[in-house]
Amino acid sequence: MDVQSKRLATLATKNKIQHKVQPAEFKIVLKVLKKHYPDAHCALNFTNPFELLIATILSAQCTDVRVNIVTVDLFKKFPTPKKMSEAPTDEIEALIRSAGFYKNKAKNIKACAEVLVTKYMGEVPKTLEELYALPGVGRKTANVVLGNAFGIASGVVVDTHVCRLTNRFGWAYTQDAVRIENILNEMVPQKEWIMLPHYLISHGRSICKARSPQCSICFLNSACPKLGV
């Protein structure tokens, strides 16, 4: 258990919060989030599964806003897996430089496109296992693509906002994304797996911020144990 996880667990014990969330509590939180964020959606711009796949790879350690700026020129010049696979690496690097870690991302993007062309006839696969095997693709990216490009609920997407809110809500006492995903997959009905992250991310960006969360104006104030705040 990492330091942050230990701190949250200790705090929960101290406050006598044995937070194995009951279904009714989760349903209330979800209902309220749905009401306040009716337009919640994937913030990455894309017109097809390939674009979402590449955009999500680029989003690692980068804001969605920046990724959306970068992908305009990237997809204009290399709009398909075939064209991306044939692109000189240095040209990809130049186009994505502002997204950070551009050398590693460019290498993965090109390699990923090559696999799509040689193994999947230029199509993005529709299974978690196949996506997870692609260069530069982790569980988060695979879940994002399956859920938002294909409508397949393979698992709850866990990013920094989802991680923070699940700990503050007391739904998890860990910073490990895979463990949080497993907890949420078990707790949340599968029909909610795709949209739940969008609601949590919207709330995390607008109110439940990493620094100085706005608890005083939060519509979940009375229901939230505010662990770690």
Rosetta blueprint (number, residue, H / E / L):
1 M L
2 D L
3 V H
4 Q H
5 S H
6 K H
7 R H
8 L H
9 A H
10 T H
11 L H
12 A H
13 T H
14 K H
15 N L
16 K L
17 I L
18 Q L
19 H L
20 K L
21 V L
22 Q L
23 P H
24 A H
25 E H
26 F H
27 K H
28 I H
29 V H
30 L H
31 K H
32 V H
33 L H
34 K H
35 K H
36 H H
37 Y L
38 P L
39 D L
40 A L
41 H L
42 C L
43 A L
44 L L
45 N L
46 F L
47 T L
48 N L
49 P H
50 F H
51 E H
52 L H
53 L H
54 I H
55 A H
56 T H
57 I H
58 L H
59 S L
60 A L
61 Q L
62 C L
63 T L
64 D H
65 V H
66 R H
67 V H
68 N H
69 I H
70 V H
71 T H
72 V H
73 D H
74 L H
75 F H
76 K H
77 K H
78 F L
79 P L
80 T L
81 P H
82 K H
83 K H
84 M H
85 S H
86 E H
87 A L
88 P L
89 T H
90 D H
91 E H
92 I H
93 E H
94 A H
95 L H
96 I H
97 R H
98 S H
99 A H
100 G L
101 F L
102 Y H
103 K H
104 N H
105 K H
106 A H
107 K H
108 N H
109 I H
110 K H
111 A H
112 C H
113 A H
114 E H
115 V H
116 L H
117 V H
118 T H
119 K H
120 Y H
121 M L
122 G L
123 E L
124 V L
125 P L
126 K L
127 T L
128 L H
129 E H
130 E H
131 L H
132 Y H
133 A L
134 L L
135 P L
136 G L
137 V L
138 G L
139 R H
140 K H
141 T H
142 A H
143 N H
144 V H
145 V H
146 L H
147 G H
148 N H
149 A H
150 F L
151 G L
152 I L
153 A L
154 S L
155 G L
156 V L
157 V L
158 V L
159 D L
160 T H
161 H H
162 V H
163 C H
164 R H
165 L H
166 T H
167 N H
168 R H
169 F L
170 G L
171 W L
172 A L
173 Y L
174 T L
175 Q L
176 D L
177 A H
178 V H
179 R H
180 I H
181 E H
182 N H
183 I H
184 L H
185 N H
186 E H
187 M H
188 V L
189 P L
190 Q H
191 K H
192 E H
193 W L
194 I L
195 M L
196 L H
197 P H
198 H H
199 Y H
200 L H
201 I H
202 S H
203 H H
204 G H
205 R H
206 S H
207 I L
208 C L
209 K L
210 A L
211 R L
212 S L
213 P L
214 Q L
215 C H
216 S H
217 I H
218 C L
219 F L
220 L L
221 N L
222 S L
223 A L
224 C L
225 P L
226 K L
227 L L
228 G L
229 V L
